[in-house]
């Protein structure tokens, strides 16, 4: 095996840990959907949603750092990420620094809490706690769900439902005094917010599936029971294809069954990107072939979400009070 190139400390942190071409798009994608629905309902409130996004991205980064920390701590000689292992060996990266970065991310995310609590009240605490636990327990904690093969449903729910609900809620909250009457603010949540983000959750889950296919040999050596390790690469390709197909069928469902205008079909413009991904992911399973596909899949989820949000925002506006009467989930 070739000796990995030594990278500078800055390159290690930016390219391999912060990984902005991956973490930023996947964190932003569900937020865009929540913004689109808020714009449609005349609820868009920029500062709360910006602060909430910053907090969610920091939580996401904390999870990425934790994943790499656990890998380097428990499997220091497994060449899953040889550049990181080389950086630890030559002192460019220290585990203590990586551990400090984890605490820093979650600490900075917690600093957004008081402001968001004054706007949204108790539900903000619940959503934030769920996000932190989901991020920490991906590869760490007493029950790391990625090792148990449960990451895919977690990703689908977190990126397809929870993030969208939280984004919409924090924008609607100031309009209804949620800090003092959050129950009434929850009543304004339209049922659509629990469904419109699911295709985005599916595309973000596909980012995970690409990683699982790419790293399945290493995951087996670590004792992880991911879907790819349990059922094989072929089954993961089938899941990848199904989630991709559902993402592009969903806009037709929204158009025909959920009173959305034809603008909701805008995400179909990303079909060429999706086809390119399928062409690479379906026949390959080697890291050198699939590593570039992770940021590409992340960009697909971001562009799809942007077009979906635009389509939602351009759909007919309904007075939010009517949602309490017609569409409320409470």
QUITATA-V150245 format. One line per field, one symbol per residue. ss: DSSP state (a for helix, b for strand, c for the rest). phi: phi as a letter, one per 20 degrees, with the letter a starting at -180 (. if undefined). psi: psi as a letter, one per 40 degrees, with the letter a starting at -180 (. if undefined). A space follows every 10 residues. Layout:
ss: ???
phi: ???
psi: ???
This chain:
ss: ccccccccaa aaaaaaaaca aaaaaaaaaa aaaaaaaaaa cccccaaaaa aaaaaaaaaa aaaaaaaaaa aaaaccccaa aaaaaaaaac ccccaaaaaa aaaaaaaaaa acaaaaaaaa caaaaaaaaa aaaaaacccc cccccccccc aaaaaaaaaa aaaaaaaaaa aaaaaacccc caaaaaaccb aaaacccaaa aaaaaaaaaa aaaacaaaaa aaccccaaaa acaaaaaaaa aaaaaaaaaa aaaaaaaccc caaaaaaaaa aaaaaaaaaa acccccaaaa aaaaaaaaaa aaaaaaaaaa aaacccccca aaaaaacbcc
phi: .fffffdfgf fgfffddflf fdfffffegf fffffgfffg eldgcffgff fffgffffff fgffffgfff fffecfdeff cffffffffe nfcdffffff ffffffffff fffgffffed mggfffffff ffffffegcc mfcffffemd ffffffffed cfffffffff efgffclffd bffffffeff fgfecfefff gffffffffg ffffdfffff ffnfdfgfff dnfgfffffg fffffffeeg gffffedcme ffgfeggffe ggfffffgfe ffedbegfee gfffffffff fffgffffff fffefgedgg ffffedcfec
psi: hihiihiidd ddddddddgd eddddddddd dddddddddd efehhddddd dddddddddd dddddddddd ddddgeehfd gdddddddde edhidddddd dddddddddd deddddddde addddddddd ddddddedea adghdddefe ddddddddee dddddddddd ddddeefddd gdddddeehi dddeddeddd dddddddddd ddddeddddd deeifidddd eidddddddd dddddddedd ddddddeffi iedeedeeee dddddddddd ddeieiddde dedddddddd dddddddddd dddeihhhhd ddddddeie.
